Amino acid sequence: MARVADSFYFENFAAAAENNCRAARMLEQVMREYDPDGLEASIEQMHEIEQANDELRHELLDTVLAAFITPIEREGIVALSGRLDDVTDCIEGVLHRLYYNNVREVTAGALEMVTLLVRACDEVRDTVSELPNFRKSKTLHDHIVAINTVEGLADDVFVRIMRELHTSETDALRVISMRETYMYLEYCVDACEHVGDEVMGIVMENS
């Protein structure tokens, strides 16, 4: 079997990261132009993005299993692919919760969170784009720091809006539904941070 070019792995990561950005921007658009009765169509579109990332992951895993030599440690390749896939899974999960909890109105706090999610996904994409040149890159570390910074901002927003929800909202069902929405938005940003952590681990193990 001919050796797969090293670029395959990095292009696969980049495609997955770009899908994450597409998913985050789609979620932001859905939430800013919110139509609770039109969520089923949005869920179908989001699932197509999630499936595309699943296919990228399966293709990468099949290639790793058959490869004799890989450009970085196999464990790192598999782990990073999984972390990238987790981001899209979490984003899809936000839409699911908006739908099955029958959320009728998106709060300003949720919009703050989804804006930060888009920023985090952009930084993940830029981080992954530097991975092929990680030994010489002058910006990779800065992008990882930026992911961590956005995650810290999201933590602050999350605490504030959860406090507001539990002190000002009197409808118990709305508290439950929005709490789930907020939590999953935070999971999405956390998932982006996990990608950054995984990239940093790869750099350290392969330098």
N, C-alpha and C positions, 0 to 999 in steps of 0.2 A: 504493500500500500504506500502510495506517495505521501510524503510528509505534508501536512497541512501548513500553509504559510502562517507565520506568527500573527500576521495582520488579521487573520480570521477572528481570533479571540477578542482583540481590541475593537474590531468593527462590530462584533456581536454585542459587546458591552455598550458601545456607543449607541447602537440601535435601540437597545433596551432603555437606556437613559433618555433617549429622545421620545420614546413612547411614554415614559413617565411624565415628561413635560407636556405632551399632548393630552394625557389624561388629566393632569392638574389644571391645565387651561380650560379643558372642557368642563370640569367640575366647577371652576370659577364662573364660567359663563352661565352654566345651569343655575347656580346659586344667585347670581346677580340679576338674571332675567327669569326669576323663579316662577315656574308654572307647575304646581303640585300635581295637576291632572295630566301633565305631559311627561312624567318621569319615566314611564315604561319605555318610551322611545329612546330616551337618553341612556337608560340602563343597557339597552341593546347595543347602542353605539359604544358605550364604555366597555362592554364585554368583548367587543371586537378588538379593542386595544389590549385588554387583558389577555385575550387569547393569542394575540400576536407576540406578546412577551413570553407566554408559555411556550410557544413554538420556538422562539429564539433560545430559550433555556434548554429545551429538549434537544435541539440541534447541537448546542454547545456540549451538553453532557455526552451525547453520542460520539462527538468528535474527541472529547477528552478520553473516553474509554478506549478508543481505537488508536490514540496517538502514542508514538514512542517517545517523542520529546515535545515538551511544551515550553513556551517562552517564560513562564513563571510557574511557581509550584502549583500542582494540580489542586491541592486543597484550597488555595487562594482563588483559583479560577472558579471552582464549584461554589465556594462561599459567596463570592462577589455576585455571581449570576443569581444566586438565591436572594441576596439582599436587594438587588435591582428588581427582581420579580415581586418581592414583598411590597415595594412601594406602590406598584399598580394595583396589587390586591387590596391594599388599604384604601386607596382612592376609590376603587369600585365599592368597597364596603361603606363608604360615606353615602354614596347614592342609594345603596340598598336600605340604609337606615332612614334616610329621608323618605323613602317610599313606604317601607312596611310599618314605620311609626306614624305614617300619614301626617308628616309635618306640613302645615299649611302656610307657614310664613318663616322665612329665614331671618335670623337676627343679625344685627350689626356685628356682634361678636363673632358669629360664624363666618362672616365675610372677612373680618380681620384675619382669622385663622387661615382661610383658604388663600388669601393674598400672600401670607407668609409661606404657605405650602408651595405656591408657584415659585417664589424666590428660592426656596430650598431645592426644588427640582432643577431649576436653572443652574444652581451651583453644583449639583450632582453631575449634571450633564457636562459642565466645564471641567469638573474634577476628572471624570472618566476620559474626557478627550485628551488629557495630559498624561494618561497612564502609559501609552506606548513609549513615551520619552521620559519616564519617571526619574531616571538617573540624572538627567540634565535639566529637567523642567524647573523654571524659576517661579512658576505660579501655582503649581499643584498644591503646595502646602497652604498657600493663601486661600485657595478655594475650599479646602477642608476646614480651615478656620472659619470661613464665611458660613459654611453649613452649620457649624457649631454655634455661631453667633445667632443665626436665624432660629435655630432650635431653642436657644435661650430666650429669645424674644417671644417665641410661641409659648413657652412655659409660662412666662409672665402674663401673657394674654389669657391663657387657659385658666390660670388661677383666678384672675380677675373676673372673667365672664362666668365661671362656675359659681363664684361667690355671689355675683349679681343675680344669677339664675335662682339660687337657693334662698336668697333674701328678698327678692322682689316678685317672683312668680308665684301665683296662688293656685294655678291649675296643675294638679298633680300629674296628669298625663303629659302636659306640655313640659314639665320639669324632666320627666323620664325621657321623653323623645329628644329634647335638646341636649340633655346630658350625654346621651349616646352619640349624638352628632358631634358634640364638642370633643368627646373622648376619642372618636375615630379620626377626627381631624388632627388631633395631637399625635395619635399613633402614626399617621402619615408622615408628619415632620420628623418624628423619632426614627421612622424607617429610613428617611433620607440621611439622618445622622449616622445610622448603622452602616450605610454605604460608605460614607466618609471614613468611618473607623476601619472598615474592611480594606479600603484602599491604602490607608496608612499602614495597616498590618502587612499588606503585600509589599509595599515599598521597603519596610524594615526587613522583612524576611528575604528579599531578593536583591538587596543592595550589598 
